[in-house]
Amino acid sequence: MAVSANCNKYPVDEDNEKLSSMASYLFSNETLSCDTLGTIKEIPMPGTKKLHIGFGFWFNLDLIAQRKSDYVVIFDIDPTLAQFYYCLSLALRQSISRIDFLELFIVILRRYNLVKSIHAINNEQHLRSSLTSFLTAEGSWLNSVENYQFVKKIFVDERIIFSLFNISDSSKQQQVFIWLSNNRHRFSLDTLYLTNIYE
């Protein structure tokens, strides 16, 4: 499984055209996410390689770190999230520590003029504060060196794919089911995250 290493440009079709001008949800606004992470950590691990499929952004990384996913597929309808994943991938590949990652991520987001595209983030200082809070947040993939290194390795080893996807399209749902069925000997679907964001 290979990562789409250059997620910088994605076509904007009629399904997601309106989203390209809206602020993107980088961070989860869901309540009880710490409870979810605590519960999911207790679920027995499958005997095969674990696949995580998720929609959205940051919370997927927390889930990956908790479940120690072997492969990751991230979908979203928002084309701007593809740019965020590209920036995240660059920062992870170049960083040598959690703090270094945060600084690089901010620099790269600034370089691509994406800071103002984040929902509920007013400026770079607000972004820095939000990101820094994840260093100590319960269940965060950035709250330990081990979790940070695990998520970084997923990106470095190219075991993550990001793709634009409209979950309401039944033909695309069918393609995912067929792909999962055809690859059931390689891995098991371990976690599926469907964000609560309407889009």
C-alpha positions as CSV (number, residue, x, y, z in Angstrom):
1,M,0.0,0.0,0.0
2,A,1.5,3.3,-1.0
3,V,0.9,6.8,0.3
4,S,-0.1,9.5,-2.2
5,A,3.1,11.5,-1.4
6,N,2.1,14.6,-3.2
7,C,-1.4,15.5,-2.2
8,N,-0.9,19.1,-3.0
9,K,-3.3,19.4,-5.9
10,Y,-6.7,17.7,-6.2
11,P,-9.4,18.5,-8.7
12,V,-12.5,20.2,-7.3
13,D,-15.6,18.5,-8.7
14,E,-19.2,19.7,-8.2
15,D,-19.6,17.5,-5.0
16,N,-16.8,19.4,-3.2
17,E,-16.6,22.7,-5.0
18,K,-18.4,24.6,-2.3
19,L,-16.1,23.1,0.3
20,S,-13.0,24.5,-1.3
21,S,-13.9,28.0,-0.1
22,M,-15.0,26.9,3.4
23,A,-12.8,26.5,6.5
24,S,-11.6,22.9,6.9
25,Y,-12.1,20.9,10.1
26,L,-8.6,20.0,11.0
27,F,-9.3,19.1,14.6
28,S,-12.2,17.1,16.0
29,N,-15.0,19.0,17.6
30,E,-16.5,15.8,19.0
31,T,-17.2,15.3,22.7
32,L,-16.1,12.2,24.6
33,S,-13.2,11.5,22.1
34,C,-10.9,10.6,25.1
35,D,-13.5,8.0,26.2
36,T,-13.6,6.6,22.7
37,L,-9.8,6.3,22.6
38,G,-9.8,4.6,26.0
39,T,-12.4,2.1,25.0
40,I,-10.9,1.3,21.6
41,K,-7.5,0.6,23.2
42,E,-9.2,-2.3,25.2
43,I,-10.6,-4.1,22.2
44,P,-8.7,-7.2,21.4
45,M,-6.3,-7.0,18.4
46,P,-7.0,-9.1,15.3
47,G,-4.5,-11.8,14.4
48,T,-3.8,-10.3,11.0
49,K,-2.5,-6.9,9.8
50,K,-4.7,-4.1,10.9
51,L,-6.3,-1.6,8.6
52,H,-7.7,1.7,9.7
53,I,-10.2,3.5,7.5
54,G,-11.2,7.0,8.5
55,F,-12.7,10.3,7.4
56,G,-11.5,13.7,8.5
57,F,-8.1,14.5,9.9
58,W,-6.4,14.7,13.3
59,F,-8.5,12.2,15.3
60,N,-7.6,9.5,12.8
61,L,-4.0,9.9,13.9
62,D,-5.0,9.4,17.5
63,L,-6.9,6.2,16.6
64,I,-3.9,4.9,14.5
65,A,-1.6,5.4,17.5
66,Q,-3.9,3.7,19.9
67,R,-4.6,0.6,17.7
68,K,-1.1,0.4,16.2
69,S,-2.6,0.2,12.7
70,D,-0.5,-1.5,10.1
71,Y,-2.2,0.3,7.1
72,V,-4.2,3.4,6.9
73,V,-6.7,4.8,4.4
74,I,-8.1,8.3,4.9
75,F,-11.0,9.6,2.9
76,D,-12.6,13.0,2.9
77,I,-14.8,15.1,0.6
78,D,-12.9,18.3,1.4
79,P,-10.0,18.9,-1.1
80,T,-8.2,21.2,1.3
81,L,-7.7,18.3,3.6
82,A,-5.5,16.7,0.9
83,Q,-3.2,19.7,1.2
84,F,-3.2,19.4,5.0
85,Y,-2.2,15.7,4.7
86,Y,0.6,16.6,2.3
87,C,1.9,19.2,4.7
88,L,1.6,16.8,7.6
89,S,3.5,14.2,5.6
90,L,6.3,16.7,4.9
91,A,6.6,17.8,8.5
92,L,6.6,14.2,9.8
93,R,9.3,13.0,7.3
94,Q,11.5,16.0,8.1
95,S,11.0,16.2,11.9
96,I,13.2,14.5,14.5
97,S,11.0,15.1,17.6
98,R,7.4,15.9,18.5
99,I,8.3,19.6,19.1
100,D,10.3,19.7,15.9
101,F,7.2,18.3,14.1
102,L,4.9,21.0,15.5
103,E,7.2,23.8,14.4
104,L,7.8,22.3,11.0
105,F,4.0,21.7,10.5
106,I,3.3,25.4,11.2
107,V,6.0,26.6,8.9
108,I,4.8,24.3,6.1
109,L,1.2,25.3,6.6
110,R,2.3,29.0,6.4
111,R,4.3,28.3,3.3
112,Y,1.2,26.8,1.6
113,N,-1.0,29.6,3.0
114,L,-3.3,27.2,4.8
115,V,-3.4,28.6,8.4
116,K,-6.5,30.7,7.7
117,S,-8.2,27.6,6.1
118,I,-8.6,25.9,9.4
119,H,-12.1,26.0,11.1
120,A,-12.1,27.8,14.4
121,I,-8.4,28.9,14.2
122,N,-8.0,32.6,14.2
123,N,-4.3,33.0,13.6
124,E,-1.0,31.3,13.8
125,Q,-0.6,31.9,17.5
126,H,-4.0,30.2,18.1
127,L,-2.9,27.3,15.9
128,R,0.4,26.9,17.8
129,S,-1.5,26.9,21.1
130,S,-3.9,24.3,19.8
131,L,-1.2,22.0,18.4
132,T,0.9,22.4,21.6
133,S,-2.0,21.2,23.7
134,F,-1.8,17.8,22.0
135,L,1.6,17.2,23.5
136,T,-0.1,16.5,26.8
137,A,-3.6,15.6,25.8
138,E,-4.9,12.2,26.9
139,G,-5.0,9.8,24.0
140,S,-3.2,12.1,21.6
141,W,-0.7,10.7,19.1
142,L,1.6,13.5,20.2
143,N,1.5,12.8,23.9
144,S,4.4,10.3,23.8
145,V,7.6,9.8,21.8
146,E,6.4,6.2,21.1
147,N,3.1,7.4,19.6
148,Y,4.8,10.1,17.5
149,Q,7.4,7.7,16.2
150,F,4.7,5.1,15.3
151,V,2.6,7.6,13.3
152,K,5.7,9.0,11.7
153,K,6.8,5.5,10.6
154,I,3.4,4.9,9.0
155,F,4.1,8.0,6.7
156,V,7.8,7.2,6.1
157,D,7.0,3.6,5.2
158,E,4.2,4.8,2.9
159,R,1.5,2.7,4.5
160,I,-1.1,5.5,4.3
161,I,-3.3,6.7,1.5
162,F,-5.4,9.8,1.3
163,S,-8.2,10.1,-1.3
164,L,-11.0,12.4,-2.0
165,F,-14.2,10.5,-1.4
166,N,-17.9,11.2,-1.2
167,I,-19.3,8.6,1.3
168,S,-22.9,9.2,0.0
169,D,-21.9,7.9,-3.4
170,S,-23.1,4.2,-3.3
171,S,-20.9,3.2,-6.3
172,K,-17.8,4.4,-4.5
173,Q,-18.9,2.6,-1.3
174,Q,-19.2,-0.5,-3.4
175,Q,-15.7,0.0,-4.7
176,V,-14.3,0.1,-1.2
177,F,-16.2,-3.0,-0.2
178,I,-14.8,-4.9,-3.2
179,W,-11.3,-3.7,-2.4
180,L,-11.6,-4.8,1.2
181,S,-13.0,-8.2,0.1
182,N,-10.2,-8.7,-2.5
183,N,-7.5,-7.9,0.2
184,R,-9.0,-9.7,3.2
185,H,-6.0,-12.2,3.1
186,R,-3.6,-9.2,3.6
187,F,-5.3,-7.3,6.4
188,S,-8.5,-7.0,8.6
189,L,-10.5,-3.9,8.9
190,D,-9.8,-3.0,12.5
191,T,-11.1,0.5,12.9
192,L,-13.5,2.6,10.9
193,Y,-13.9,6.3,11.8
194,L,-16.8,8.3,10.4
195,T,-16.5,11.9,11.5
196,N,-19.5,13.8,12.7
197,I,-18.9,16.8,10.3
198,Y,-21.9,17.1,8.0
199,E,-19.9,17.6,4.8
